[in-house]
Amino acid sequence: MTVLFWDIDGTLLTTARAGVFAWEDAVRELTGREFELVSMRIAGLTDYQIAERTFETLGVGADAQFLRRFVDLYGELLPASLPRKQGSVMPNVREILERVRGRSDVRSYLLTGNTRAGALAKLTHYDLIQYFPDGAYAEDTGDRGSIARRALALARQGGTIDEGGLFVIGDTPHDIECARAIEARTIAVATGGYTLEELQAHHPWRALNELPPPDDFIRLIDEARGGTAARVGHILSA
């Protein structure tokens, strides 16, 4: 079995930062303070890590219970915020997901820094939820590696994973690092907050400007197990 772990923001889709409305409203509701999320570079951070930095910036003490209360409120507000901006699904994503869903030897899971509620809201709004039976999400302020290990444990429950058949698809250096935590190959895409050059500096297995068409993507993951992926990856990266 081949396992594909997918990041959400900047990889599967962009909300055009519509989640900022829910985030800032949640800050205002819990603290009475104004906060501009745009002042922080958050690509690749988990929701809990962003929350922790938010309250550090505001000088507000935030223990684990307070952070959970905050991210839960954010998750409740998010569905109403998403229609306020015109986001989109990233190029070739829907076509790839449709193609791999038809294969019994490939499974897709989420591996995301979103909370479960946040992920559900975004994937439902952009009509991608049907492609993901489950996944691993942010549950605390732990790093992406801890989420990756939970994702791997989940995938192993579904059967034996082929040698060389474990992939993380993401758009930030954090995704590359979390792939290393579980000895997976990273397909890094420059469709989020980092350029292709910035991603290449972290030495992912493959770095692409965007996900390729479905036939090329399938060929890439299939031939990775057959020893000829280097040639295909060179073509895709050109």
PyRosetta script that sets phi, psi and omega in degrees:
from pyrosetta import init, pose_from_sequence

init()
pose = pose_from_sequence("MTVLFWDIDGTLLTTARAGVFAWEDAVRELTGREFELVSMRIAGLTDYQIAERTFETLGVGADAQFLRRFVDLYGELLPASLPRKQGSVMPNVREILERVRGRSDVRSYLLTGNTRAGALAKLTHYDLIQYFPDGAYAEDTGDRGSIARRALALARQGGTIDEGGLFVIGDTPHDIECARAIEARTIAVATGGYTLEELQAHHPWRALNELPPPDDFIRLIDEARGGTAARVGHILSA")
pose.set_psi(1, 137.0)
pose.set_omega(1, 172.4)
pose.set_phi(2, -98.7)
pose.set_psi(2, 135.3)
pose.set_omega(2, -178.6)
pose.set_phi(3, -117.8)
pose.set_psi(3, 128.9)
pose.set_omega(3, 176.7)
pose.set_phi(4, -111.8)
pose.set_psi(4, 119.2)
pose.set_omega(4, 175.7)
pose.set_phi(5, -101.4)
pose.set_psi(5, 122.5)
pose.set_omega(5, -173.5)
pose.set_phi(6, -110.5)
pose.set_psi(6, 129.6)
pose.set_omega(6, 165.6)
pose.set_phi(7, -75.9)
pose.set_psi(7, 163.3)
pose.set_omega(7, -178.7)
pose.set_phi(8, -102.7)
pose.set_psi(8, -72.7)
pose.set_omega(8, -171.6)
pose.set_phi(9, -68.6)
pose.set_psi(9, 124.1)
pose.set_omega(9, 179.9)
pose.set_phi(10, 85.3)
pose.set_psi(10, -10.3)
pose.set_omega(10, 180.0)
pose.set_phi(11, -114.9)
pose.set_psi(11, -62.3)
pose.set_omega(11, 176.2)
pose.set_phi(12, -80.1)
pose.set_psi(12, -37.4)
pose.set_omega(12, -172.1)
pose.set_phi(13, -159.0)
pose.set_psi(13, 168.1)
pose.set_omega(13, 168.1)
pose.set_phi(14, -126.7)
pose.set_psi(14, 134.5)
pose.set_omega(14, 174.9)
pose.set_phi(15, -89.1)
pose.set_psi(15, 1.9)
pose.set_omega(15, -173.2)
pose.set_phi(16, 57.8)
pose.set_psi(16, 32.0)
pose.set_omega(16, 178.2)
pose.set_phi(17, 65.4)
pose.set_psi(17, 28.6)
pose.set_omega(17, 177.2)
pose.set_phi(18, -65.6)
pose.set_psi(18, -26.1)
pose.set_omega(18, 179.3)
pose.set_phi(19, -65.2)
pose.set_psi(19, -17.7)
pose.set_omega(19, 178.5)
pose.set_phi(20, -58.5)
pose.set_psi(20, -37.5)
pose.set_omega(20, -179.9)
pose.set_phi(21, -59.8)
pose.set_psi(21, -47.2)
pose.set_omega(21, -179.4)
pose.set_phi(22, -65.7)
pose.set_psi(22, -39.8)
pose.set_omega(22, -178.6)
pose.set_phi(23, -62.7)
pose.set_psi(23, -51.1)
pose.set_omega(23, -177.0)
pose.set_phi(24, -68.8)
pose.set_psi(24, -33.7)
pose.set_omega(24, 175.5)
pose.set_phi(25, -65.4)
pose.set_psi(25, -38.5)
pose.set_omega(25, 179.1)
pose.set_phi(26, -66.9)
pose.set_psi(26, -40.9)
pose.set_omega(26, 176.1)
pose.set_phi(27, -59.2)
pose.set_psi(27, -46.6)
pose.set_omega(27, -177.9)
pose.set_phi(28, -62.8)
pose.set_psi(28, -41.3)
pose.set_omega(28, -177.5)
pose.set_phi(29, -67.6)
pose.set_psi(29, -37.4)
pose.set_omega(29, -176.4)
pose.set_phi(30, -86.8)
pose.set_psi(30, -27.5)
pose.set_omega(30, -173.7)
pose.set_phi(31, -120.8)
pose.set_psi(31, -16.0)
pose.set_omega(31, -174.2)
pose.set_phi(32, 73.4)
pose.set_psi(32, 10.0)
pose.set_omega(32, -177.0)
pose.set_phi(33, -105.7)
pose.set_psi(33, 153.2)
pose.set_omega(33, 173.5)
pose.set_phi(34, -91.7)
pose.set_psi(34, 143.3)
pose.set_omega(34, -179.7)
pose.set_phi(35, -149.3)
pose.set_psi(35, 136.2)
pose.set_omega(35, 178.1)
pose.set_phi(36, -109.2)
pose.set_psi(36, 107.9)
pose.set_omega(36, -177.1)
pose.set_phi(37, -64.9)
pose.set_psi(37, -25.3)
pose.set_omega(37, -178.8)
pose.set_phi(38, -61.5)
pose.set_psi(38, -17.3)
pose.set_omega(38, -179.5)
pose.set_phi(39, -74.1)
pose.set_psi(39, -7.7)
pose.set_omega(39, -177.7)
pose.set_phi(40, -116.5)
pose.set_psi(40, 143.7)
pose.set_omega(40, 171.1)
pose.set_phi(41, -88.8)
pose.set_psi(41, 111.8)
pose.set_omega(41, -169.6)
pose.set_phi(42, -115.2)
pose.set_psi(42, -3.2)
pose.set_omega(42, -176.5)
pose.set_phi(43, -56.5)
pose.set_psi(43, 124.9)
pose.set_omega(43, 177.9)
pose.set_phi(44, 91.5)
pose.set_psi(44, -14.1)
pose.set_omega(44, 177.2)
pose.set_phi(45, -80.3)
pose.set_psi(45, 152.4)
pose.set_omega(45, 176.7)
pose.set_phi(46, -79.7)
pose.set_psi(46, 162.4)
pose.set_omega(46, 178.2)
pose.set_phi(47, -57.5)
pose.set_psi(47, -39.2)
pose.set_omega(47, 179.8)
pose.set_phi(48, -68.0)
pose.set_psi(48, -39.2)
pose.set_omega(48, 178.4)
pose.set_phi(49, -66.5)
pose.set_psi(49, -39.0)
pose.set_omega(49, 177.1)
pose.set_phi(50, -64.8)
pose.set_psi(50, -40.9)
pose.set_omega(50, 178.8)
pose.set_phi(51, -62.2)
pose.set_psi(51, -43.7)
pose.set_omega(51, 179.8)
pose.set_phi(52, -60.4)
pose.set_psi(52, -44.3)
pose.set_omega(52, 179.2)
pose.set_phi(53, -67.7)
pose.set_psi(53, -35.9)
pose.set_omega(53, 178.5)
pose.set_phi(54, -57.6)
pose.set_psi(54, -48.6)
pose.set_omega(54, -175.5)
pose.set_phi(55, -78.3)
pose.set_psi(55, -25.1)
pose.set_omega(55, 170.7)
pose.set_phi(56, -65.1)
pose.set_psi(56, -42.7)
pose.set_omega(56, 179.2)
pose.set_phi(57, -62.4)
pose.set_psi(57, -38.2)
pose.set_omega(57, -179.5)
pose.set_phi(58, -81.1)
pose.set_psi(58, -11.1)
pose.set_omega(58, -176.5)
pose.set_phi(59, 72.2)
pose.set_psi(59, 29.1)
pose.set_omega(59, -179.5)
pose.set_phi(60, -105.1)
pose.set_psi(60, 125.7)
pose.set_omega(60, 177.4)
pose.set_phi(61, -65.4)
pose.set_psi(61, 133.1)
pose.set_omega(61, -176.4)
pose.set_phi(62, -141.2)
pose.set_psi(62, 103.2)
pose.set_omega(62, 175.4)
pose.set_phi(63, -84.7)
pose.set_psi(63, -179.1)
pose.set_omega(63, -175.4)
pose.set_phi(64, -59.9)
pose.set_psi(64, -38.5)
pose.set_omega(64, -179.6)
pose.set_phi(65, -65.5)
pose.set_psi(65, -41.5)
pose.set_omega(65, 179.5)
pose.set_phi(66, -66.3)
pose.set_psi(66, -42.6)
pose.set_omega(66, 179.7)
pose.set_phi(67, -61.8)
pose.set_psi(67, -41.5)
pose.set_omega(67, 178.7)
pose.set_phi(68, -64.4)
pose.set_psi(68, -41.9)
pose.set_omega(68, 177.4)
pose.set_phi(69, -60.0)
pose.set_psi(69, -40.6)
pose.set_omega(69, -179.2)
pose.set_phi(70, -66.7)
pose.set_psi(70, -50.9)
pose.set_omega(70, -177.0)
pose.set_phi(71, -66.8)
pose.set_psi(71, -29.9)
pose.set_omega(71, 175.2)
pose.set_phi(72, -65.4)
pose.set_psi(72, -42.3)
pose.set_omega(72, 178.4)
pose.set_phi(73, -65.1)
pose.set_psi(73, -42.9)
pose.set_omega(73, 176.2)
pose.set_phi(74, -56.4)
pose.set_psi(74, -44.5)
pose.set_omega(74, 179.3)
pose.set_phi(75, -62.5)
pose.set_psi(75, -35.2)
pose.set_omega(75, 178.3)
pose.set_phi(76, -69.0)
pose.set_psi(76, -35.6)
pose.set_omega(76, -177.0)
pose.set_phi(77, -83.4)
pose.set_psi(77, -20.4)
pose.set_omega(77, -171.6)
pose.set_phi(78, -61.3)
pose.set_psi(78, -45.6)
pose.set_omega(78, -177.3)
pose.set_phi(79, -55.0)
pose.set_psi(79, -35.8)
pose.set_omega(79, 179.6)
pose.set_phi(80, -76.9)
pose.set_psi(80, -19.6)
pose.set_omega(80, -179.3)
pose.set_phi(81, -84.3)
pose.set_psi(81, -31.6)
pose.set_omega(81, -173.2)
pose.set_phi(82, -59.4)
pose.set_psi(82, -38.2)
pose.set_omega(82, 179.4)
pose.set_phi(83, -70.9)
pose.set_psi(83, -6.8)
pose.set_omega(83, -176.0)
pose.set_phi(84, -78.4)
pose.set_psi(84, -9.4)
pose.set_omega(84, 175.6)
pose.set_phi(85, -132.6)
pose.set_psi(85, 155.7)
pose.set_omega(85, 179.7)
pose.set_phi(86, -95.0)
pose.set_psi(86, 87.9)
pose.set_omega(86, 176.2)
pose.set_phi(87, -86.7)
pose.set_psi(87, -170.1)
pose.set_omega(87, -179.0)
pose.set_phi(88, -163.8)
pose.set_psi(88, 160.3)
pose.set_omega(88, 169.8)
pose.set_phi(89, -79.8)
pose.set_psi(89, 140.2)
pose.set_omega(89, -177.3)
pose.set_phi(90, -69.0)
pose.set_psi(90, 156.8)
pose.set_omega(90, -177.6)
pose.set_phi(91, -54.9)
pose.set_psi(91, 133.8)
pose.set_omega(91, 174.5)
pose.set_phi(92, 70.7)
pose.set_psi(92, -3.6)
pose.set_omega(92, -176.7)
pose.set_phi(93, -63.5)
pose.set_psi(93, -53.8)
pose.set_omega(93, -176.3)
pose.set_phi(94, -60.9)
pose.set_psi(94, -40.4)
pose.set_omega(94, -179.3)
pose.set_phi(95, -65.3)
pose.set_psi(95, -40.6)
pose.set_omega(95, 177.7)
pose.set_phi(96, -64.9)
pose.set_psi(96, -47.3)
pose.set_omega(96, -179.1)
pose.set_phi(97, -61.1)
pose.set_psi(97, -38.9)
pose.set_omega(97, 178.2)
pose.set_phi(98, -64.5)
pose.set_psi(98, -41.4)
pose.set_omega(98, -178.9)
pose.set_phi(99, -66.1)
pose.set_psi(99, -47.7)
pose.set_omega(99, -176.0)
pose.set_phi(100, -72.5)
pose.set_psi(100, -24.4)
pose.set_omega(100, 177.9)
pose.set_phi(101, -63.4)
pose.set_psi(101, -26.4)
pose.set_omega(101, -179.6)
pose.set_phi(102, -82.8)
pose.set_psi(102, 1.7)
pose.set_omega(102, -179.1)
pose.set_phi(103, -109.1)
pose.set_psi(103, 131.4)
pose.set_omega(103, -178.8)
pose.set_phi(104, -75.9)
pose.set_psi(104, -16.3)
pose.set_omega(104, -176.2)
pose.set_phi(105, -100.3)
pose.set_psi(105, 7.6)
pose.set_omega(105, 178.5)
pose.set_phi(106, -129.8)
pose.set_psi(106, 133.1)
pose.set_omega(106, 177.4)
pose.set_phi(107, -128.5)
pose.set_psi(107, 140.2)
pose.set_omega(107, 177.6)
pose.set_phi(108, -109.4)
pose.set_psi(108, 133.1)
pose.set_omega(108, 174.7)
pose.set_phi(109, -130.4)
pose.set_psi(109, 157.3)
pose.set_omega(109, 171.8)
pose.set_phi(110, -83.3)
pose.set_psi(110, 140.6)
pose.set_omega(110, 169.6)
pose.set_phi(111, -136.0)
pose.set_psi(111, 96.5)
pose.set_omega(111, -165.9)
pose.set_phi(112, -138.1)
pose.set_psi(112, 152.1)
pose.set_omega(112, 174.1)
pose.set_phi(113, -84.1)
pose.set_psi(113, -1.0)
pose.set_omega(113, 172.5)
pose.set_phi(114, -72.6)
pose.set_psi(114, 154.9)
pose.set_omega(114, 166.6)
pose.set_phi(115, -71.9)
pose.set_psi(115, 166.6)
pose.set_omega(115, 178.0)
pose.set_phi(116, -58.9)
pose.set_psi(116, -42.6)
pose.set_omega(116, -179.3)
pose.set_phi(117, -65.0)
pose.set_psi(117, -41.4)
pose.set_omega(117, 178.9)
pose.set_phi(118, -65.1)
pose.set_psi(118, -43.0)
pose.set_omega(118, 178.4)
pose.set_phi(119, -62.6)
pose.set_psi(119, -44.5)
pose.set_omega(119, 179.9)
pose.set_phi(120, -60.3)
pose.set_psi(120, -43.0)
pose.set_omega(120, -179.7)
pose.set_phi(121, -61.9)
pose.set_psi(121, -45.9)
pose.set_omega(121, -177.0)
pose.set_phi(122, -69.2)
pose.set_psi(122, -45.6)
pose.set_omega(122, -177.3)
pose.set_phi(123, -70.1)
pose.set_psi(123, -31.1)
pose.set_omega(123, 175.8)
pose.set_phi(124, -68.6)
pose.set_psi(124, -45.7)
pose.set_omega(124, -178.7)
pose.set_phi(125, -60.8)
pose.set_psi(125, -37.4)
pose.set_omega(125, -177.4)
pose.set_phi(126, -99.5)
pose.set_psi(126, 12.7)
pose.set_omega(126, 173.5)
pose.set_phi(127, 56.2)
pose.set_psi(127, 47.8)
pose.set_omega(127, 176.1)
pose.set_phi(128, -118.9)
pose.set_psi(128, -4.7)
pose.set_omega(128, -171.2)
pose.set_phi(129, -60.9)
pose.set_psi(129, -29.6)
pose.set_omega(129, -175.2)
pose.set_phi(130, -67.6)
pose.set_psi(130, -15.4)
pose.set_omega(130, -177.1)
pose.set_phi(131, -87.5)
pose.set_psi(131, -5.6)
pose.set_omega(131, -172.4)
pose.set_phi(132, -127.5)
pose.set_psi(132, 106.5)
pose.set_omega(132, 179.4)
pose.set_phi(133, -68.2)
pose.set_psi(133, -27.3)
pose.set_omega(133, -178.8)
pose.set_phi(134, -171.4)
pose.set_psi(134, -173.7)
pose.set_omega(134, 179.7)
pose.set_phi(135, 178.4)
pose.set_psi(135, -175.9)
pose.set_omega(135, 177.2)
pose.set_phi(136, -119.3)
pose.set_psi(136, 138.5)
pose.set_omega(136, -169.5)
pose.set_phi(137, -131.2)
pose.set_psi(137, 169.8)
pose.set_omega(137, 174.5)
pose.set_phi(138, -70.7)
pose.set_psi(138, 128.4)
pose.set_omega(138, 179.0)
pose.set_phi(139, -122.7)
pose.set_psi(139, -10.6)
pose.set_omega(139, -180.0)
pose.set_phi(140, -163.9)
pose.set_psi(140, -167.6)
pose.set_omega(140, -177.8)
pose.set_phi(141, -84.0)
pose.set_psi(141, 8.8)
pose.set_omega(141, 178.2)
pose.set_phi(142, -61.8)
pose.set_psi(142, 160.4)
pose.set_omega(142, -176.3)
pose.set_phi(143, -77.3)
pose.set_psi(143, 176.6)
pose.set_omega(143, -177.5)
pose.set_phi(144, -65.1)
pose.set_psi(144, -26.5)
pose.set_omega(144, 178.4)
pose.set_phi(145, -60.3)
pose.set_psi(145, -38.2)
pose.set_omega(145, 179.3)
pose.set_phi(146, -66.9)
pose.set_psi(146, -35.2)
pose.set_omega(146, 176.3)
pose.set_phi(147, -68.4)
pose.set_psi(147, -40.9)
pose.set_omega(147, 179.9)
pose.set_phi(148, -60.8)
pose.set_psi(148, -40.6)
pose.set_omega(148, -179.9)
pose.set_phi(149, -66.3)
pose.set_psi(149, -35.8)
pose.set_omega(149, 175.8)
pose.set_phi(150, -68.8)
pose.set_psi(150, -36.9)
pose.set_omega(150, 178.0)
pose.set_phi(151, -63.8)
pose.set_psi(151, -42.4)
pose.set_omega(151, 179.7)
pose.set_phi(152, -64.0)
pose.set_psi(152, -42.9)
pose.set_omega(152, 178.3)
pose.set_phi(153, -60.7)
pose.set_psi(153, -39.6)
pose.set_omega(153, 178.3)
pose.set_phi(154, -64.3)
pose.set_psi(154, -45.6)
pose.set_omega(154, -178.7)
pose.set_phi(155, -63.3)
pose.set_psi(155, -37.3)
pose.set_omega(155, -179.1)
pose.set_phi(156, -65.9)
pose.set_psi(156, -23.8)
pose.set_omega(156, 176.6)
pose.set_phi(157, -66.8)
pose.set_psi(157, -21.7)
pose.set_omega(157, -178.4)
pose.set_phi(158, -88.6)
pose.set_psi(158, -3.8)
pose.set_omega(158, 178.5)
pose.set_phi(159, 139.2)
pose.set_psi(159, 179.9)
pose.set_omega(159, -179.0)
pose.set_phi(160, -74.7)
pose.set_psi(160, 132.1)
pose.set_omega(160, 179.5)
pose.set_phi(161, -92.2)
pose.set_psi(161, 130.8)
pose.set_omega(161, -179.7)
pose.set_phi(162, -62.3)
pose.set_psi(162, 148.5)
pose.set_omega(162, 173.8)
pose.set_phi(163, -62.9)
pose.set_psi(163, 129.0)
pose.set_omega(163, -177.4)
pose.set_phi(164, 76.2)
pose.set_psi(164, 11.6)
pose.set_omega(164, -175.1)
pose.set_phi(165, -107.4)
pose.set_psi(165, 25.4)
pose.set_omega(165, -177.9)
pose.set_phi(166, -117.1)
pose.set_psi(166, 121.1)
pose.set_omega(166, -174.9)
pose.set_phi(167, -131.7)
pose.set_psi(167, 141.1)
pose.set_omega(167, 169.7)
pose.set_phi(168, -113.9)
pose.set_psi(168, 127.4)
pose.set_omega(168, -179.7)
pose.set_phi(169, -112.6)
pose.set_psi(169, 116.1)
pose.set_omega(169, -175.7)
pose.set_phi(170, -155.7)
pose.set_psi(170, 175.7)
pose.set_omega(170, -172.4)
pose.set_phi(171, -121.4)
pose.set_psi(171, 11.4)
pose.set_omega(171, -178.4)
pose.set_phi(172, -136.7)
pose.set_psi(172, 162.3)
pose.set_omega(172, 173.5)
pose.set_phi(173, -58.8)
pose.set_psi(173, -27.5)
pose.set_omega(173, 178.2)
pose.set_phi(174, -63.7)
pose.set_psi(174, -35.8)
pose.set_omega(174, 177.3)
pose.set_phi(175, -67.6)
pose.set_psi(175, -37.2)
pose.set_omega(175, 178.5)
pose.set_phi(176, -64.8)
pose.set_psi(176, -43.0)
pose.set_omega(176, -180.0)
pose.set_phi(177, -67.2)
pose.set_psi(177, -38.7)
pose.set_omega(177, -178.6)
pose.set_phi(178, -71.1)
pose.set_psi(178, -29.5)
pose.set_omega(178, 174.5)
pose.set_phi(179, -63.8)
pose.set_psi(179, -40.2)
pose.set_omega(179, 178.6)
pose.set_phi(180, -62.9)
pose.set_psi(180, -31.8)
pose.set_omega(180, -178.8)
pose.set_phi(181, -63.0)
pose.set_psi(181, -23.5)
pose.set_omega(181, -179.6)
pose.set_phi(182, -120.9)
pose.set_psi(182, 15.5)
pose.set_omega(182, 177.7)
pose.set_phi(183, 56.5)
pose.set_psi(183, 42.5)
pose.set_omega(183, 176.4)
pose.set_phi(184, -101.1)
pose.set_psi(184, 162.5)
pose.set_omega(184, 174.0)
pose.set_phi(185, -90.1)
pose.set_psi(185, 137.6)
pose.set_omega(185, 179.3)
pose.set_phi(186, -100.5)
pose.set_psi(186, 129.5)
pose.set_omega(186, 166.1)
pose.set_phi(187, -103.6)
pose.set_psi(187, 102.7)
pose.set_omega(187, -175.8)
pose.set_phi(188, -96.1)
pose.set_psi(188, 133.2)
pose.set_omega(188, -178.0)
pose.set_phi(189, -122.2)
pose.set_psi(189, 136.4)
pose.set_omega(189, -176.9)
pose.set_phi(190, -89.8)
pose.set_psi(190, 50.2)
pose.set_omega(190, -179.6)
pose.set_phi(191, -107.4)
pose.set_psi(191, 5.7)
pose.set_omega(191, -179.3)
pose.set_phi(192, -118.4)
pose.set_psi(192, -127.2)
pose.set_omega(192, -172.8)
pose.set_phi(193, -93.6)
pose.set_psi(193, 4.5)
pose.set_omega(193, -178.0)
pose.set_phi(194, -127.2)
pose.set_psi(194, 145.0)
pose.set_omega(194, 177.7)
pose.set_phi(195, -77.6)
pose.set_psi(195, 166.9)
pose.set_omega(195, 177.4)
pose.set_phi(196, -59.9)
pose.set_psi(196, -41.2)
pose.set_omega(196, -179.4)
pose.set_phi(197, -64.8)
pose.set_psi(197, -40.0)
pose.set_omega(197, 178.8)
pose.set_phi(198, -64.7)
pose.set_psi(198, -38.8)
pose.set_omega(198, 178.2)
pose.set_phi(199, -69.4)
pose.set_psi(199, -42.3)
pose.set_omega(199, -179.7)
pose.set_phi(200, -61.1)
pose.set_psi(200, -29.9)
pose.set_omega(200, 179.4)
pose.set_phi(201, -63.6)
pose.set_psi(201, -19.1)
pose.set_omega(201, 179.1)
pose.set_phi(202, -99.1)
pose.set_psi(202, 7.5)
pose.set_omega(202, 171.4)
pose.set_phi(203, 56.0)
pose.set_psi(203, 57.1)
pose.set_omega(203, 171.7)
pose.set_phi(204, -71.0)
pose.set_psi(204, 165.7)
pose.set_omega(204, 177.0)
pose.set_phi(205, -61.0)
pose.set_psi(205, -45.0)
pose.set_omega(205, 173.2)
pose.set_phi(206, -139.5)
pose.set_psi(206, 142.0)
pose.set_omega(206, 174.7)
pose.set_phi(207, -125.8)
pose.set_psi(207, 125.4)
pose.set_omega(207, -174.9)
pose.set_phi(208, -129.1)
pose.set_psi(208, 152.4)
pose.set_omega(208, 175.0)
pose.set_phi(209, -64.5)
pose.set_psi(209, -37.3)
pose.set_omega(209, 175.3)
pose.set_phi(210, -157.9)
pose.set_psi(210, 167.4)
pose.set_omega(210, 177.6)
pose.set_phi(211, -63.4)
pose.set_psi(211, 139.3)
pose.set_omega(211, -178.5)
pose.set_phi(212, -77.0)
pose.set_psi(212, 171.9)
pose.set_omega(212, 173.7)
pose.set_phi(213, -57.5)
pose.set_psi(213, 159.0)
pose.set_omega(213, -173.6)
pose.set_phi(214, -54.3)
pose.set_psi(214, -43.6)
pose.set_omega(214, -178.8)
pose.set_phi(215, -60.0)
pose.set_psi(215, -42.6)
pose.set_omega(215, -180.0)
pose.set_phi(216, -69.6)
pose.set_psi(216, -37.6)
pose.set_omega(216, 178.7)
pose.set_phi(217, -64.8)
pose.set_psi(217, -46.6)
pose.set_omega(217, 179.3)
pose.set_phi(218, -61.3)
pose.set_psi(218, -42.4)
pose.set_omega(218, 178.6)
pose.set_phi(219, -61.5)
pose.set_psi(219, -39.1)
pose.set_omega(219, -178.9)
pose.set_phi(220, -62.1)
pose.set_psi(220, -50.1)
pose.set_omega(220, -176.9)
pose.set_phi(221, -73.0)
pose.set_psi(221, -32.9)
pose.set_omega(221, 178.9)
pose.set_phi(222, -69.6)
pose.set_psi(222, -44.8)
pose.set_omega(222, -176.6)
pose.set_phi(223, -76.6)
pose.set_psi(223, -15.0)
pose.set_omega(223, 175.4)
pose.set_phi(224, -59.4)
pose.set_psi(224, -31.6)
pose.set_omega(224, 180.0)
pose.set_phi(225, -84.9)
pose.set_psi(225, -9.8)
pose.set_omega(225, -176.9)
pose.set_phi(226, -105.4)
pose.set_psi(226, 2.5)
pose.set_omega(226, 174.6)
pose.set_phi(227, 88.3)
pose.set_psi(227, 2.9)
pose.set_omega(227, -179.0)
pose.set_phi(228, -113.2)
pose.set_psi(228, 14.9)
pose.set_omega(228, -176.5)
pose.set_phi(229, -66.8)
pose.set_psi(229, -27.0)
pose.set_omega(229, -177.6)
pose.set_phi(230, -60.8)
pose.set_psi(230, -41.7)
pose.set_omega(230, 179.7)
pose.set_phi(231, -65.9)
pose.set_psi(231, -44.2)
pose.set_omega(231, -179.7)
pose.set_phi(232, -64.3)
pose.set_psi(232, -44.3)
pose.set_omega(232, -179.0)
pose.set_phi(233, -61.6)
pose.set_psi(233, -36.1)
pose.set_omega(233, 179.0)
pose.set_phi(234, -64.5)
pose.set_psi(234, -41.2)
pose.set_omega(234, 179.5)
pose.set_phi(235, -63.5)
pose.set_psi(235, -44.7)
pose.set_omega(235, -176.9)
pose.set_phi(236, -67.9)
pose.set_psi(236, -30.2)
pose.set_omega(236, -177.5)
pose.set_phi(237, -83.1)
pose.set_psi(237, -13.5)
pose.set_omega(237, -175.5)
pose.set_phi(238, -68.9)
pose.dump_pdb("model.pdb")
